[in-house]
């Protein structure tokens, strides 16, 4: 969605989560310079999965200009994200606060409308896949470029605890439930 090319700069907001750790690794595999945004406790993890730079959001704000911003948290306004974006950069949105009527769809609609009047692209993350995409990902797994960062493993009988850990404790990487 971000049309990432080698040599570009990427910001992953939410770099220590289950999707964020993969976003960092995939961006690195494509040749990007990656900055991950996370809390203090997750800095080592984000560096370990390949981030070139880490911004600890508990101590500093996002600075710099990026070709692609992958926003997995939705804690910054669209205008704030756009100000950290290059003139022809892309923001990929996968989350965001919403209101009681439209939820996060209002933010996505605003982003889509803004994309019509600016050279910057603001795109919602849409889960799509193709055989070609899956082949690329399989190749990255096979060559060791991407590997899951596993926070915890739970037995199936404790699935409720696994879900609670995801929602309340903010898992670092993936939470796995096994039979």
SEDO-304932 format. One record per residue (C-alpha): x, y, z; residue number from 1; residue in three letters. Coordinates in steps of 0.02 Angstrom, whole numbers, plus 32768, in hexadecimal, padded with zeros to 4 digits. Layout:
+------+------+------+------+------+
:    x :    y :    z : resi : resn :
+------+------+------+------+------+
:    X :    Y :    Z :  NUM :  ALA :
...
+------+------+------+------+------+
% end
This chain:
+------+------+------+------+------+
:    x :    y :    z : resi : resn :
+------+------+------+------+------+
: 8000 : 8000 : 8000 :    1 :  UNK :
: 8092 : 8075 : 8020 :    2 :  UNK :
: 80E9 : 804B : 7F7C :    3 :  UNK :
: 818B : 803C : 7FDD :    4 :  UNK :
: 822D : 8041 : 7F7B :    5 :  UNK :
: 82DF : 801E : 7FAF :    6 :  UNK :
: 8333 : 80B4 : 7FFE :    7 :  UNK :
: 8294 : 8105 : 803D :    8 :  UNK :
: 8273 : 8131 : 80F2 :    9 :  UNK :
: 81E6 : 80DE : 8152 :   10 :  UNK :
: 8197 : 8107 : 81F9 :   11 :  UNK :
: 813A : 8079 : 824F :   12 :  UNK :
: 80CA : 80BE : 82D8 :   13 :  UNK :
: 80A6 : 8028 : 8348 :   14 :  UNK :
: 8146 : 7FCC : 8319 :   15 :  UNK :
: 8146 : 7F54 : 83AD :   16 :  UNK :
: 809D : 7F03 : 8390 :   17 :  UNK :
: 8074 : 7E67 : 832F :   18 :  UNK :
: 805D : 7EC4 : 828A :   19 :  UNK :
: 80E0 : 7F49 : 82AE :   20 :  UNK :
: 816D : 7ECC : 82C5 :   21 :  UNK :
: 8145 : 7E84 : 821A :   22 :  UNK :
: 8136 : 7F32 : 81CD :   23 :  UNK :
: 81E5 : 7F5E : 820A :   24 :  UNK :
: 822E : 7EBB : 81C6 :   25 :  UNK :
: 81D7 : 7EC5 : 811E :   26 :  UNK :
: 820A : 7F7B : 8108 :   27 :  UNK :
: 82BF : 7F4D : 812E :   28 :  UNK :
: 82B8 : 7EBB : 80B5 :   29 :  UNK :
: 827F : 7F34 : 802E :   30 :  UNK :
: 8316 : 7FA2 : 804F :   31 :  UNK :
: 82C6 : 802F : 80B5 :   32 :  UNK :
: 8310 : 8093 : 8143 :   33 :  UNK :
: 8296 : 806E : 81CF :   34 :  UNK :
: 8266 : 80D2 : 8269 :   35 :  UNK :
: 81F9 : 8078 : 82E8 :   36 :  UNK :
: 818C : 80D0 : 8367 :   37 :  UNK :
: 816F : 8074 : 840B :   38 :  UNK :
: 817B : 8087 : 84C8 :   39 :  UNK :
: 821B : 807A : 852E :   40 :  UNK :
: 81FD : 7FC3 : 855C :   41 :  UNK :
: 81F5 : 7F92 : 84A4 :   42 :  UNK :
: 828D : 7FEE : 845E :   43 :  UNK :
: 82FD : 7F53 : 8461 :   44 :  UNK :
: 827A : 7EEA : 8409 :   45 :  UNK :
: 8260 : 7F6A : 837F :   46 :  UNK :
: 831C : 7F77 : 8363 :   47 :  UNK :
: 832A : 7EB9 : 8365 :   48 :  UNK :
: 82AB : 7EA8 : 82D7 :   49 :  UNK :
: 8310 : 7F22 : 826F :   50 :  UNK :
: 82E1 : 7FD7 : 828F :   51 :  UNK :
: 836F : 804F : 8267 :   52 :  UNK :
: 8329 : 80D2 : 82DD :   53 :  UNK :
: 82AF : 80CC : 836F :   54 :  UNK :
: 8241 : 8157 : 83B1 :   55 :  UNK :
: 8207 : 813C : 8463 :   56 :  UNK :
: 815E : 8191 : 8462 :   57 :  UNK :
: 8162 : 81A1 : 8520 :   58 :  UNK :
: 81F6 : 8219 : 8514 :   59 :  UNK :
: 81F6 : 8266 : 8467 :   60 :  UNK :
: 8186 : 8295 : 83D6 :   61 :  UNK :
: 8192 : 8255 : 8325 :   62 :  UNK :
: 820F : 82BE : 82C5 :   63 :  UNK :
: 8253 : 82B5 : 8216 :   64 :  UNK :
: 8204 : 829C : 816C :   65 :  UNK :
: 81D5 : 81F2 : 8128 :   66 :  UNK :
: 81A7 : 81AC : 807E :   67 :  UNK :
: 812F : 812F : 80CD :   68 :  UNK :
: 80D9 : 8134 : 8176 :   69 :  UNK :
: 8084 : 8096 : 81AF :   70 :  UNK :
: 800E : 80CA : 823B :   71 :  UNK :
: 7FD6 : 8036 : 82A2 :   72 :  UNK :
: 7FA1 : 809B : 833A :   73 :  UNK :
: 7F3A : 812F : 82FF :   74 :  UNK :
: 7F75 : 81A2 : 8389 :   75 :  UNK :
: 7FAA : 8232 : 8317 :   76 :  UNK :
: 7F3A : 82A4 : 82B3 :   77 :  UNK :
: 7F3D : 829A : 81F6 :   78 :  UNK :
: 7F8B : 8348 : 81F0 :   79 :  UNK :
: 8016 : 8310 : 8266 :   80 :  UNK :
: 8039 : 8276 : 81FD :   81 :  UNK :
: 803A : 82DE : 815E :   82 :  UNK :
: 80B7 : 8358 : 81A9 :   83 :  UNK :
: 8130 : 82C5 : 81C3 :   84 :  UNK :
: 8117 : 8289 : 8111 :   85 :  UNK :
: 817B : 82B9 : 8076 :   86 :  UNK :
: 8120 : 831C : 7FF0 :   87 :  UNK :
: 80F3 : 827F : 7F8E :   88 :  UNK :
: 80F3 : 8205 : 801F :   89 :  UNK :
: 8070 : 818A : 8057 :   90 :  UNK :
: 801A : 816E : 80FD :   91 :  UNK :
: 7FCD : 80C2 : 8113 :   92 :  UNK :
: 7F4A : 80C5 : 819C :   93 :  UNK :
: 7F13 : 8029 : 81F8 :   94 :  UNK :
: 7ECA : 8073 : 8295 :   95 :  UNK :
: 7E83 : 810F : 82E0 :   96 :  UNK :
: 7E11 : 8158 : 835E :   97 :  UNK :
: 7D60 : 8172 : 8324 :   98 :  UNK :
: 7CBE : 81B6 : 8361 :   99 :  UNK :
: 7C24 : 8158 : 839D :  100 :  UNK :
: 7BCE : 8161 : 82F5 :  101 :  UNK :
: 7C55 : 813B : 8275 :  102 :  UNK :
: 7CE2 : 80F1 : 82DC :  103 :  UNK :
: 7D89 : 80F7 : 8280 :  104 :  UNK :
: 7D30 : 8104 : 81D8 :  105 :  UNK :
: 7D25 : 81C2 : 81ED :  106 :  UNK :
: 7DE3 : 81CD : 81F4 :  107 :  UNK :
: 7DF3 : 815C : 815C :  108 :  UNK :
: 7D74 : 81C6 : 80FB :  109 :  UNK :
: 7DD3 : 8266 : 8128 :  110 :  UNK :
: 7E76 : 8217 : 80F0 :  111 :  UNK :
: 7E2A : 81DF : 804B :  112 :  UNK :
: 7DE5 : 828E : 802C :  113 :  UNK :
: 7E8D : 82DE : 8054 :  114 :  UNK :
: 7EE2 : 826B : 7FD7 :  115 :  UNK :
: 7E78 : 82BA : 7F4E :  116 :  UNK :
: 7EBF : 8368 : 7F6C :  117 :  UNK :
: 7F75 : 8347 : 7F97 :  118 :  UNK :
: 800A : 82EF : 7F4A :  119 :  UNK :
: 801B : 828C : 7FEA :  120 :  UNK :
: 7FBD : 81E7 : 7FEE :  121 :  UNK :
: 7F58 : 81B6 : 8088 :  122 :  UNK :
: 7F1B : 8104 : 8079 :  123 :  UNK :
: 7EBC : 8090 : 80EC :  124 :  UNK :
: 7F0B : 7FE7 : 8103 :  125 :  UNK :
: 7EA2 : 7F6A : 80A6 :  126 :  UNK :
: 7EC3 : 7EB2 : 80C2 :  127 :  UNK :
: 7EE2 : 7E72 : 8013 :  128 :  UNK :
: 7F54 : 7DEA : 7FD8 :  129 :  UNK :
: 7F8A : 7D9B : 7F38 :  130 :  UNK :
: 7FEE : 7D01 : 7F0E :  131 :  UNK :
: 807F : 7D72 : 7EDB :  132 :  UNK :
: 807A : 7DCD : 7F84 :  133 :  UNK :
: 8076 : 7D29 : 7FE3 :  134 :  UNK :
: 8107 : 7CE8 : 7F7B :  135 :  UNK :
: 816E : 7D82 : 7FAA :  136 :  UNK :
: 8144 : 7D6C : 8062 :  137 :  UNK :
: 816D : 7CB2 : 805A :  138 :  UNK :
: 8215 : 7CDE : 800D :  139 :  UNK :
: 8238 : 7D5A : 809A :  140 :  UNK :
: 820D : 7CD4 : 811B :  141 :  UNK :
: 8278 : 7C52 : 80C2 :  142 :  UNK :
: 8311 : 7CC3 : 80BB :  143 :  UNK :
: 82FC : 7CFA : 8170 :  144 :  UNK :
: 82D3 : 7DB0 : 8149 :  145 :  UNK :
: 8233 : 7DA6 : 81AE :  146 :  UNK :
: 820A : 7D3F : 8246 :  147 :  UNK :
: 817F : 7D54 : 82C6 :  148 :  UNK :
: 81A9 : 7DA9 : 8369 :  149 :  UNK :
: 814A : 7D3E : 83E7 :  150 :  UNK :
: 811A : 7D90 : 848B :  151 :  UNK :
: 80C2 : 7CFE : 84DF :  152 :  UNK :
: 8078 : 7C54 : 84BB :  153 :  UNK :
: 7FD6 : 7C19 : 850D :  154 :  UNK :
: 7F81 : 7B70 : 850C :  155 :  UNK :
: 7ED6 : 7B6F : 84B8 :  156 :  UNK :
: 7E85 : 7B5B : 8562 :  157 :  UNK :
: 7EC9 : 7C08 : 8590 :  158 :  UNK :
: 7E91 : 7C61 : 84F2 :  159 :  UNK :
: 7E30 : 7CDF : 855B :  160 :  UNK :
: 7ED3 : 7D11 : 85B2 :  161 :  UNK :
: 7F28 : 7D22 : 8509 :  162 :  UNK :
: 7EA2 : 7D9A : 84CB :  163 :  UNK :
: 7EAC : 7DFD : 856C :  164 :  UNK :
: 7F69 : 7E09 : 8559 :  165 :  UNK :
: 7F52 : 7E4E : 84AA :  166 :  UNK :
: 7ED5 : 7ED2 : 84DD :  167 :  UNK :
: 7F0B : 7F05 : 858A :  168 :  UNK :
: 7FC5 : 7EE7 : 8595 :  169 :  UNK :
: 7FF4 : 7F1B : 84E3 :  170 :  UNK :
: 804F : 7E82 : 84A5 :  171 :  UNK :
: 80FC : 7E94 : 845D :  172 :  UNK :
: 80F8 : 7E36 : 83BA :  173 :  UNK :
: 8082 : 7DA4 : 83A3 :  174 :  UNK :
: 801F : 7D42 : 8423 :  175 :  UNK :
: 800F : 7C8C : 83F4 :  176 :  UNK :
: 7F86 : 7C13 : 8429 :  177 :  UNK :
: 7FB3 : 7B5B : 8416 :  178 :  UNK :
: 7F46 : 7ABF : 8426 :  179 :  UNK :
+------+------+------+------+------+
% end
